[in-house]
């Protein structure tokens, strides 16, 4: 009888909370045209319904994505975006399910992962432990890095008849200990530190495990900001034994005295390449470092400059410039490379964001890559371009 009463009480509470539930959907569409040796066009249209429900000291959030991808052929791909339960039991917070998470460096592991994140907050600092699995994610949006020993061709297009081998991301387990220290080393700064271990669960004969020490510091002073991050990685393989890899990211910003809200930024990113002394840096996630030219953050150095401004309350614009260099000759390869030089070239891009209404927005992103500004590519390599139009409607 007690169990029946307890069950009825739980059902009653859930039904009561349903009155506070919220739901909606996003309709997103974008089309991209790329030019080089050959022109290519692709596009995506996706419906993303979502649902949120408060539950006691926490809440449940669920969202999915039903996407149509247009390229040489049209394919339909369903995807669970988030299935997150979050609760706070002071001083502890817990999030579990498919959740959004980012490591302490900001460039080694970030995105959606399946697992749990538990943290303890105090007035001076925050500590946490997290554990995740990647093998159930959709590979095209998860962007989990493919290791040198992964036996499956993860570049193959999704095929319903071969769902397991063409849908899921590479199988990895991640475990992280991290801390956040506001006001260190000075009251305007914040220090982030963490340890991250990545375990390869693929069927490869030699598994590719990695461990990371991650640091990041943010500093704000009047109209200036600075973000500095670094990572030290250990790789252990039968061929090379234990080798270390390194990565650094540094960006400074200035809100200039113009009458409209704006930010001018300068930055550099550097990731070690393969050499007798060091390994190529291998982040857990693959993240494109440019708009037109898209190397991952491994064996690459990028010099960056940008200017962002809000021209109107509903209209913002940005201009960016990137210059790419290689830190080895094997981590990033391109069909147009024919020299061992390390300078790749410059890319210039811009974007516009217009939101005429709170539930409707449009975007325009475009850029060009100029191969003759570097020395790695063949002399007759063409100028490359990319243009993307997008729209988002929420209801």
SULQUI-V31465 format. One record per pair of residues at least 12 apart in sequence whose C-alpha atoms are under 10 Angstrom apart, sorted by sequence separation. I is the first residue (numbers start at 1). J is the second residue. If there is no record, write none. Layout:
# SULQUI-V31465
I;J  I;J
This chain:
# SULQUI-V31465
30;42  31;43  32;44  50;62  51;63  65;77  66;78  67;79  84;96  85;97  99;111  100;112  101;113  117;129  118;130  153;165  154;166  179;191  180;192  181;193  197;209  198;210  199;211  216;228  217;229  232;244  233;245  234;246  252;264  253;265  254;266  271;283  285;297  286;298  289;301  290;302  306;318  307;319  308;320  328;340  329;341  351;363  352;364  353;365  370;382  371;383  30;43  31;44  49;62  50;63  51;64  65;78  66;79  83;96  84;97  85;98  86;99  99;112  100;113  101;114  116;129  117;130  118;131  152;165  153;166  154;167  179;192  180;193  197;210  198;211  215;228  216;229  217;230  232;245  233;246  252;265  253;266  283;296  289;302  306;319  307;320  328;341  329;342  351;364  352;365  369;382  370;383  371;384  29;43  30;44  31;45  49;63  50;64  64;78  65;79  66;80  83;97  84;98  85;99  98;112  99;113  100;114  101;115  116;130  117;131  140;154  152;166  154;168  178;192  179;193  180;194  196;210  197;211  198;212  215;229  216;230  231;245  232;246  233;247  251;265  252;266  253;267  282;296  283;297  290;304  305;319  306;320  307;321  326;340  328;342  350;364  351;365  352;366  369;383  370;384  29;44  30;45  48;63  49;64  50;65  64;79  65;80  66;81  82;97  83;98  84;99  97;112  98;113  99;114  100;115  101;116  115;130  116;131  117;132  139;154  140;155  154;169  178;193  179;194  196;211  197;212  214;229  215;230  216;231  231;246  232;247  251;266  252;267  282;297  283;298  289;304  305;320  306;321  326;341  327;342  350;365  351;366  368;383  369;384  370;385  28;44  29;45  30;46  48;64  49;65  63;79  64;80  65;81  82;98  83;99  84;100  97;113  98;114  99;115  101;117  115;131  116;132  139;155  154;170  177;193  178;194  179;195  195;211  196;212  197;213  214;230  215;231  230;246  231;247  232;248  250;266  251;267  252;268  281;297  282;298  304;320  305;321  306;322  325;341  326;342  327;343  349;365  350;366  351;367  368;384  369;385  28;45  29;46  47;64  48;65  49;66  63;80  64;81  65;82  81;98  82;99  96;113  97;114  98;115  99;116  100;117  114;131  115;132  116;133  140;157  177;194  178;195  195;212  196;213  213;230  214;231  215;232  230;247  231;248  250;267  251;268  280;297  281;298  282;299  304;321  305;322  325;342  326;343  349;366  350;367  367;384  368;385  369;386  27;45  28;46  29;47  46;64  47;65  48;66  62;80  63;81  64;82  80;98  81;99  82;100  96;114  97;115  98;116  99;117  113;131  114;132  115;133  140;158  152;170  176;194  177;195  178;196  194;212  195;213  196;214  213;231  214;232  229;247  230;248  231;249  249;267  250;268  251;269  280;298  281;299  303;321  304;322  305;323  324;342  325;343  326;344  348;366  349;367  350;368  367;385  368;386  27;46  28;47  46;65  47;66  48;67  62;81  63;82  64;83  81;100  96;115  97;116  113;132  114;133  115;134  139;158  151;170  176;195  177;196  194;213  195;214  212;231  213;232  214;233  229;248  230;249  249;268  250;269  279;298  280;299  281;300  302;321  303;322  304;323  324;343  325;344  348;367  349;368  366;385  367;386  368;387  26;46  27;47  28;48  45;65  46;66  47;67  62;82  63;83  95;115  96;116  97;117  112;132  113;133  114;134  138;158  150;170  175;195  176;196  177;197  193;213  194;214  195;215  212;232  213;233  228;248  229;249  230;250  248;268  249;269  250;270  269;289  279;299  280;300  302;322  303;323  304;324  323;343  324;344  325;345  347;367  348;368  349;369  366;386  367;387  26;47  27;48  45;66  46;67  47;68  61;82  62;83  63;84  95;116  96;117  113;134  114;135  150;171  175;196  176;197  193;214  194;215  211;232  212;233  213;234  228;249  229;250  248;269  249;270  302;323  303;324  323;344  324;345  325;346  347;368  348;369  365;386  366;387  367;388  25;47  26;48  27;49  45;67  46;68  60;82  61;83  62;84  94;116  95;117  96;118  112;134  113;135  114;136  174;196  175;197  176;198  192;214  193;215  194;216  211;233  212;234  227;249  228;250  229;251  247;269  248;270  249;271  301;323  302;324  303;325  323;345  324;346  346;368  347;369  348;370  365;387  366;388  25;48  26;49  44;67  45;68  46;69  60;83  61;84  62;85  94;117  95;118  113;136  114;137  146;169  147;170  174;197  175;198  192;215  193;216  210;233  211;234  212;235  227;250  228;251  247;270  248;271  301;324  302;325  322;345  323;346  324;347  346;369  347;370  364;387  365;388  366;389  24;48  25;49  26;50  44;68  45;69  60;84  61;85  93;117  94;118  95;119  113;137  145;169  146;170  173;197  174;198  175;199  191;215  192;216  193;217  210;234  211;235  226;250  227;251  228;252  246;270  247;271  248;272  274;298  300;324  301;325  302;326  322;346  323;347  345;369  346;370  347;371  364;388  365;389  24;49  25;50  43;68  44;69  45;70  59;84  60;85  61;86  93;118  94;119  112;137  144;169  145;170  146;171  173;198  174;199  191;216  192;217  209;234  210;235  211;236  226;251  227;252  246;271  247;272  271;296  272;297  273;298  274;299  300;325  301;326  321;346  322;347  323;348  344;369  345;370  346;371  363;388  364;389  365;390  23;49  24;50  25;51  43;69  44;70  59;85  60;86  92;118  93;119  94;120  140;166  142;168  143;169  144;170  172;198  173;199  174;200  190;216  191;217  192;218  209;235  210;236  225;251  226;252  227;253  245;271  246;272  247;273  271;297  272;298  273;299  299;325  300;326  301;327  321;347  322;348  344;370  345;371  346;372  347;373  363;389  364;390  23;50  24;51  42;69  43;70  44;71  58;85  59;86  60;87  92;119  93;120  103;130  139;166  140;167  142;169  143;170  144;171  145;172  172;199  173;200  190;217  191;218  208;235  209;236  210;237  225;252  226;253  245;272  246;273  270;297  271;298  272;299  273;300  299;326  300;327  301;328  320;347  321;348  322;349  344;371  345;372  346;373  362;389  363;390  364;391  22;50  23;51  24;52  42;70  43;71  58;86  59;87  91;119  92;120  93;121  136;164  138;166  139;167  140;168  141;169  142;170  144;172  171;199  172;200  173;201  189;217  190;218  191;219  208;236  209;237  224;252  225;253  226;254  244;272  245;273  269;297  270;298  271;299  272;300  273;301  298;326  299;327  300;328  320;348  321;349  343;371  344;372  345;373  346;374  362;390  363;391  22;51  23;52  41;70  42;71  57;86  58;87  59;88  91;120  92;121  101;130  112;141  113;142  135;164  138;167  139;168  140;169  171;200  172;201  189;218  190;219  207;236  208;237  224;253  225;254  245;274  270;299  271;300  272;301  291;320  293;322  295;324  298;327  299;328  300;329  319;348  320;349  321;350  344;373  345;374  361;390  362;391  363;392  21;51  22;52  23;53  41;71  42;72  44;74  46;76  48;78  55;85  57;87  58;88  82;112  84;114  86;116  88;118  90;120  91;121  92;122  111;141  112;142  137;167  138;168  139;169  170;200  171;201  172;202  188;218  189;219  190;220  207;237  208;238  223;253  224;254  225;255  245;275  270;300  271;301  290;320  294;324  298;328  299;329  319;349  320;350  343;373  344;374  345;375  361;391  362;392  21;52  22;53  40;71  41;72  42;73  43;74  44;75  45;76  46;77  47;78  48;79  50;81  51;82  52;83  54;85  55;86  56;87  57;88  58;89  81;112  82;113  83;114  84;115  85;116  86;117  87;118  88;119  89;120  90;121  91;122  101;132  111;142  112;143  136;167  137;168  138;169  139;170  170;201  171;202  188;219  189;220  206;237  207;238  223;254  224;255  243;274  269;300  270;301  271;302  290;321  291;322  293;324  295;326  299;330  300;331  318;349  319;350  320;351  343;374  344;375  345;376  360;391  361;392  362;393  20;52  21;53  22;54  40;72  42;74  44;76  46;78  48;80  49;81  50;82  51;83  52;84  53;85  54;86  55;87  56;88  57;89  81;113  82;114  84;116  86;118  88;120  90;122  91;123  110;142  111;143  135;167  136;168  137;169  138;170  170;202  171;203  185;217  187;219  188;220  189;221  206;238  212;244  216;248  220;252  222;254  223;255  224;256  243;275  245;277  246;278  269;301  270;302  290;322  298;330  299;331  300;332  318;350  319;351  342;374  343;375  344;376  345;377  360;392  361;393  20;53  21;54  48;81  50;83  52;85  54;87  57;90  99;132  110;143  111;144  135;168  136;169  137;170  184;217  186;219  187;220  188;221  206;239  211;244  212;245  213;246  214;247  215;248  216;249  217;250  218;251  219;252  220;253  221;254  222;255  223;256  243;276  244;277  245;278  246;279  247;280  268;301  269;302  270;303  289;322  290;323  298;331  299;332  317;350  318;351  319;352  341;374  342;375  343;376  344;377  359;392  360;393  361;394  18;52  19;53  20;54  21;55  92;126  94;128  96;130  98;132  110;144  134;168  135;169  136;170  137;171  184;218  185;219  188;222  210;244  212;246  216;250  218;252  223;257  243;277  244;278  245;279  246;280  247;281  268;302  269;303  290;324  297;331  298;332  317;351  318;352  337;371  341;375  342;376  343;377  359;393  360;394  18;53  19;54  20;55  58;93  60;95  62;97  63;98  91;126  92;127  93;128  94;129  95;130  96;131  97;132  98;133  109;144  134;169  135;170  136;171  176;211  178;213  182;217  183;218  184;219  243;278  244;279  245;280  246;281  247;282  267;302  268;303  269;304  289;324  296;331  297;332  316;351  317;352  318;353  336;371  340;375  341;376  342;377  358;393  359;394  360;395  17;53  18;54  58;94  59;95  60;96  61;97  62;98  92;128  94;130  96;132  98;134  109;145  134;170  135;171  136;172  172;208  173;209  174;210  175;211  176;212  178;214  179;215  180;216  181;217  182;218  183;219  189;225  193;229  195;231  197;233  240;276  242;278  243;279  244;280  245;281  246;282  247;283  267;303  268;304  295;331  296;332  316;352  317;353  339;375  340;376  341;377  349;385  351;387  355;391  357;393  358;394  359;395  17;54  18;55  26;63  28;65  58;95  60;97  61;98  62;99  133;170  134;171  135;172  172;209  174;211  178;215  180;217  188;225  189;226  190;227  191;228  192;229  193;230  194;231  195;232  196;233  197;234  242;279  243;280  244;281  245;282  266;303  267;304  268;305  295;332  315;352  316;353  317;354  338;375  339;376  340;377  347;384  348;385  349;386  350;387  351;388  352;389  353;390  354;391  355;392  17;55  21;59  23;61  25;63  27;65  29;67  31;69  61;99  98;136  133;171  134;172  135;173  189;227  191;229  193;231  225;263  266;304  267;305  294;332  295;333  315;353  316;354  337;375  338;376  339;377  347;385  349;387  351;389  353;391  14;53  16;55  17;56  21;60  22;61  23;62  24;63  25;64  26;65  27;66  28;67  29;68  30;69  31;70  32;71  98;137  133;172  134;173  224;263  226;265  228;267  230;269  240;279  265;304  266;305  267;306  295;334  314;353  315;354  316;355  337;376  338;377  339;378  14;54  21;61  23;63  25;65  27;67  29;69  132;172  133;173  134;174  223;263  224;264  225;265  226;266  227;267  228;268  229;269  230;270  231;271  265;305  266;306  314;354  315;355  336;376  337;377  338;378  14;55  132;173  133;174  224;265  226;267  228;269  230;271  264;305  265;306  266;307  293;334  301;342  311;352  313;354  314;355  315;356  336;377  337;378  338;379  13;55  14;56  17;59  131;173  132;174  133;175  264;306  265;307  300;342  301;343  302;344  304;346  306;348  308;350  310;352  312;354  313;355  314;356  334;376  335;377  336;378  337;379  13;56  131;174  132;175  235;278  236;279  263;306  264;307  265;308  300;343  301;344  303;346  304;347  305;348  306;349  307;350  308;351  309;352  310;353  312;355  313;356  314;357  334;377  335;378  336;379  130;174  131;175  132;176  234;278  235;279  263;307  264;308  300;344  302;346  306;350  308;352  314;358  336;380  337;381  130;175  131;176  233;278  234;279  235;280  262;307  263;308  264;309  336;381  129;175  130;176  131;177  233;279  235;281  262;308  263;309  315;361  317;363  321;367  323;369  335;381  336;382  129;176  130;177  233;280  234;281  235;282  261;308  262;309  263;310  280;327  314;361  315;362  316;363  317;364  318;365  319;366  320;367  321;368  322;369  323;370  329;376  128;176  129;177  130;178  233;281  234;282  261;309  262;310  280;328  315;363  317;365  319;367  321;369  128;177  129;178  232;281  233;282  260;309  261;310  262;311  279;328  282;331  324;373  325;374  127;177  128;178  129;179  150;200  152;202  231;281  233;283  247;297  260;310  261;311  280;330  281;331  323;373  324;374  325;375  326;376  127;178  128;179  149;200  150;201  151;202  152;203  247;298  258;309  260;311  261;312  280;331  293;344  323;374  325;376  126;178  127;179  128;180  150;202  151;203  152;204  231;283  246;298  247;299  249;301  251;303  253;305  255;307  259;311  260;312  261;313  275;327  293;345  126;179  127;180  147;200  149;202  150;203  151;204  245;298  246;299  247;300  248;301  249;302  250;303  251;304  252;305  253;306  254;307  255;308  260;313  273;326  274;327  275;328  293;346  125;179  126;180  127;181  149;203  150;204  151;205  245;299  247;301  250;304  251;305  253;307  255;309  262;316  264;318  266;320  268;322  272;326  273;327  274;328  275;329  293;347  125;180  126;181  147;202  149;204  150;205  151;206  261;316  262;317  263;318  264;319  265;320  266;321  267;322  268;323  269;324  270;325  271;326  272;327  273;328  274;329  292;347  80;136  81;137  124;180  125;181  126;182  148;204  149;205  150;206  262;318  264;320  270;326  271;327  272;328  273;329  274;330  291;347  292;348  80;137  81;138  124;181  125;182  147;204  149;206  150;207  270;327  271;328  273;330  274;331  290;347  291;348  292;349  79;137  80;138  115;173  117;175  119;177  121;179  123;181  124;182  125;183  148;206  149;207  150;208  273;331  290;348  291;349  79;138  114;173  115;174  116;175  117;176  118;177  119;178  120;179  121;180  123;182  124;183  125;184  148;207  149;208  272;331  273;332  290;349  291;350  78;138  81;141  113;173  115;175  117;177  119;179  124;184  147;207  148;208  77;138  113;174  147;208  79;141  147;209  109;174  125;190  129;194  131;196  133;198  125;191  126;192  127;193  128;194  129;195  130;196  131;197  132;198  133;199  135;201  125;192  127;194  129;196  134;201  135;202  133;201  212;282  212;283  104;176  210;282  103;176  104;177  210;283  103;177  104;178  210;284  291;365  292;366  293;367  103;178  104;179  291;366  292;367  293;368  104;180  291;367  292;368  293;369  290;367  291;368  292;369  293;370  291;369  292;370  293;371  290;369  77;158  75;157  76;158  77;159  75;158  76;159  77;160  75;159  76;160  75;160  198;283  106;192  198;284  104;191  105;192  109;196  197;284  79;167  104;192  105;193  108;196  196;284  103;192  104;193  105;194  109;198  77;167  103;193  104;194  103;194  104;195  293;384  103;195  104;196  292;384  293;385  103;196  292;385  293;386  291;385  292;386  291;386  292;387  291;387  108;212  108;214  105;212  107;214  105;213  106;214  104;213  105;214  106;215  104;214  105;215  106;216  174;284  103;214  104;215  105;216  103;215  104;216  105;217  172;284  103;216  104;217  107;229  108;230  105;228  106;229  107;230  108;231  105;229  106;230  107;231  104;229  105;230  106;231  104;230  105;231  104;231  148;282  147;282  146;282  147;283  145;282  146;283  147;284  145;283  146;284  108;247  144;283  145;284  146;285  107;247  144;284  145;285  146;286  107;248  143;284  144;285  145;286  105;247  107;249  143;285  144;286  145;287  105;248  106;249  142;285  143;286  144;287  105;249  142;286  143;287  143;288  145;296  108;281  110;283  108;282  109;283  110;284  111;285  108;283  109;284  110;285  107;283  108;284  109;285  110;286  107;284  108;285  109;286  110;287  107;285  108;286  109;287  107;286  108;287  107;287  108;297  107;297  35;292  34;292  37;336  30;362  32;364  34;366  36;368  26;359  27;360  28;361  29;362  30;363  31;364  32;365  33;366  34;367  35;368  36;369  26;360  28;362  30;364  32;366  34;368  37;381  38;382  36;381  37;382  39;384  41;386  43;388  45;390  47;392  49;394  36;382  37;383  38;384  39;385  40;386  41;387  42;388  43;389  44;390  45;391  46;392  47;393  48;394  49;395  35;382  36;383  37;384  39;386  41;388  43;390  45;392  47;394  35;383  36;384  35;384  36;385  34;384  35;385  36;386  34;385  35;386  33;385  34;386  35;387  33;386  34;387  32;386  33;387  34;388  32;387  33;388  31;387  32;388  33;389  31;388  32;389  30;388  31;389  32;390  30;389  31;390  29;389  30;390  31;391  29;390  30;391  28;390  29;391  30;392  28;391  29;392  27;391  28;392  29;393  27;392  28;393  26;392  27;393  28;394  26;393  27;394  25;393  26;394  27;395  25;394  26;395  24;394  25;395  24;395  23;395
